[in-house]
């Protein structure tokens, strides 16, 4: 199943808030977030990164993909 960027980021945030770490689901969120990275909003990026950091969920791909998205001019939208 494919989720929209907002859904992925909210799930990441919610799991971290609940201190629940469903590893296989987080791995799916990681893969899908990378696949839709061009559609991530600044809030989506923040929720994803915070959720993964709070849960100490490793991801070799998510951080570089989100960083590239933010560096591509997305941060300018926040000003």
URFEN-V653467 format. One record per residue. N is the residue number from 0. RES is the residue in one small letter. SS is DSSP state (a for helix, b for strand, c for the rest). PHI is phi in whole degrees, -180 to 180 (* if undefined). OMEGA is omega in degrees with one decimal (999 if undefined). Layout:
# URFEN-V653467
n=N res=RES ss=SS phi=PHI omega=OMEGA
n=N res=RES ss=SS phi=PHI omega=OMEGA
This chain:
# URFEN-V653467
n=0 res=x ss=c phi=* omega=179.4
n=1 res=x ss=c phi=-107 omega=178.3
n=2 res=x ss=c phi=-113 omega=175.1
n=3 res=x ss=c phi=-78 omega=-178.6
n=4 res=x ss=a phi=-53 omega=179.9
n=5 res=x ss=a phi=-61 omega=-179.2
n=6 res=x ss=a phi=-63 omega=179.7
n=7 res=x ss=a phi=-62 omega=-177.0
n=8 res=x ss=a phi=-70 omega=179.2
n=9 res=x ss=a phi=-69 omega=176.8
n=10 res=x ss=a phi=-64 omega=178.8
n=11 res=x ss=a phi=-60 omega=179.1
n=12 res=x ss=a phi=-62 omega=-177.3
n=13 res=x ss=a phi=-65 omega=178.8
n=14 res=x ss=a phi=-61 omega=179.2
n=15 res=x ss=a phi=-66 omega=178.7
n=16 res=x ss=a phi=-62 omega=179.7
n=17 res=x ss=c phi=-83 omega=-176.0
n=18 res=x ss=c phi=55 omega=179.8
n=19 res=x ss=c phi=-114 omega=-174.7
n=20 res=x ss=c phi=-124 omega=174.9
n=21 res=x ss=c phi=-81 omega=-169.2
n=22 res=x ss=a phi=-55 omega=-177.4
n=23 res=x ss=a phi=-64 omega=178.1
n=24 res=x ss=a phi=-68 omega=177.4
n=25 res=x ss=a phi=-64 omega=175.9
n=26 res=x ss=a phi=-65 omega=176.0
n=27 res=x ss=a phi=-67 omega=177.5
n=28 res=x ss=a phi=-60 omega=178.6
n=29 res=x ss=a phi=-57 omega=-178.7
n=30 res=x ss=a phi=-61 omega=-176.9
n=31 res=x ss=a phi=-69 omega=178.5
n=32 res=x ss=a phi=-64 omega=177.4
n=33 res=x ss=a phi=-65 omega=-178.5
n=34 res=x ss=a phi=-69 omega=-178.0
n=35 res=x ss=c phi=-111 omega=-173.2
n=36 res=x ss=a phi=-57 omega=-179.6
n=37 res=x ss=a phi=-68 omega=-179.0
n=38 res=x ss=a phi=-100 omega=-177.1
n=39 res=x ss=c phi=-72 omega=173.9
n=40 res=x ss=c phi=-88 omega=176.0
n=41 res=x ss=a phi=-57 omega=179.5
n=42 res=x ss=a phi=-66 omega=176.4
n=43 res=x ss=a phi=-59 omega=180.0
n=44 res=x ss=a phi=-60 omega=-179.3
n=45 res=x ss=a phi=-62 omega=-179.0
n=46 res=x ss=a phi=-63 omega=179.8
n=47 res=x ss=a phi=-63 omega=-177.6
n=48 res=x ss=a phi=-65 omega=179.6
n=49 res=x ss=a phi=-64 omega=-179.4
n=50 res=x ss=a phi=-60 omega=-179.6
n=51 res=x ss=a phi=-67 omega=179.2
n=52 res=x ss=a phi=-67 omega=-178.8
n=53 res=x ss=a phi=-61 omega=-179.8
n=54 res=x ss=c phi=-86 omega=-176.5
n=55 res=x ss=c phi=54 omega=178.8
n=56 res=x ss=c phi=-90 omega=-179.7
n=57 res=x ss=c phi=-68 omega=176.3
n=58 res=x ss=c phi=-156 omega=-179.9
n=59 res=x ss=c phi=-77 omega=-175.2
n=60 res=x ss=c phi=-103 omega=-171.7
n=61 res=x ss=a phi=-61 omega=-177.0
n=62 res=x ss=a phi=-60 omega=178.7
n=63 res=x ss=a phi=-64 omega=-179.8
n=64 res=x ss=a phi=-67 omega=179.6
n=65 res=x ss=a phi=-68 omega=177.7
n=66 res=x ss=a phi=-60 omega=178.3
n=67 res=x ss=a phi=-63 omega=178.7
n=68 res=x ss=a phi=-63 omega=-179.7
n=69 res=x ss=a phi=-67 omega=179.1
n=70 res=x ss=a phi=-73 omega=-177.6
n=71 res=x ss=c phi=-77 omega=179.0
n=72 res=x ss=c phi=113 omega=-178.6
n=73 res=x ss=a phi=-64 omega=-179.8
n=74 res=x ss=a phi=-65 omega=178.6
n=75 res=x ss=a phi=-63 omega=178.7
n=76 res=x ss=a phi=-69 omega=-177.8
n=77 res=x ss=a phi=-84 omega=-175.9
n=78 res=x ss=c phi=-85 omega=999
